[in-house]
Amino acid sequence: MTTADRTVLSGARLVLPSGVVERGRLAFEGATITTIDGADGTSPAPGELDLTGYTVVPGFVDLHVHGGGGASYASGIAEEALTAARTHLEHGTTTTIASTVTGEIDEVCRQAAVLSELVEDGVLAGVHFEGPFISPGRCGAHRPDLLRDPDPALVRKLVDAARGTARMVTLAPELPGGLDSVRLLADLGVIAAVGHTDSDYAKTLEAIEAGATVATHLFNAMPGIQHRAPGPIVALLEDERVTVELINDGTHLHPSVLDLAYGTAGAERVALITDAMGAAGMGDGLYPLGPLQVRVEQGVARLVEGGSIAGSTLTLDIAFQRAVTVNGLSLSETVQSISTTPARLLGLADRVGSLAVGLQADLAILDSADHRLVGVVRRGEWISGAERFPSRS
């Protein structure tokens, strides 16, 4: 059934917090889920949309993304930010953070002010500052000459520039001021994330005790695991207070490494992210990433100078599909990591991240056979796919 205010999806597989329901029924009115019924084996009633053969999961939540559709959040241009958000929305990401990259402090503050307006408008869910408070030895696609030690006063300046919309700051805790900045962020209610770091095991434990709760793209841009020097990876994986980001694009991580992280942390502590730059949703070519130039070849983004991997071209619908088909994760585990866990981390679990009565009607609809995205609903409005599901007469 679909009316001006009420839509009923019937016959779909529903991935709920309590488990997977076959041939369920979900209704939403306006922007809110109003009804979820379990399996009863009945055919869709007249007026209901027939979703037999499809799977409905909550819209995806991306904690870490720099751009898409040829546009960058680090441009400081509202129209580009809208393009990036729309691109990922069309790929199922109904809640997204805007991530900046290293730049001059005043310029990043200007970008944050622009992005904060889009948060206030409901386009974005917050701002993530990745850099400039990171290790020169692990800077990846960040300009080394613009890096700064995490002086708490500078960290506070960036947070204040976001006017209450800052959600996360990535920093290297071993740098001067690092632990004090972690404590400051914890006091401000902003997530302190350990990343782009040369920290050792002991210093990482100190950062966690100081209030760090996220590992920025775990394994990437940090020392690897050594049997006598476990480094930051082991410290971050073993602590139940830490959520670990993983980029499941087949380039940043070998599938077995992703399996290792899941086996240690579990789906409730893994957040699948894109770390996408402007080329996401586009083809190969040259793209800006903050003040740097990136060349994309065969879908892999690398700096023009130096050749370092420069973010990804990933979208979360592909990350979902890979999690199930390559890594063999269950639908429930994948939903946990791509929607529920990041929503909880952002303090939004009472609104998004699960299929539950009273939450926003943010939905990703997948073909049950190959888990390919075929439809997106955000706040009760069809973004794509509505034409696939005609009402039963």
Order of alpha helices (4+ residues) and beta strands (2+ residues): beta-beta-beta-beta-beta-beta-beta-beta-alpha-beta-beta-alpha-beta-alpha-beta-alpha-beta-alpha-beta-alpha-beta-alpha-beta-beta-beta-beta-alpha-alpha-alpha-beta-beta-beta
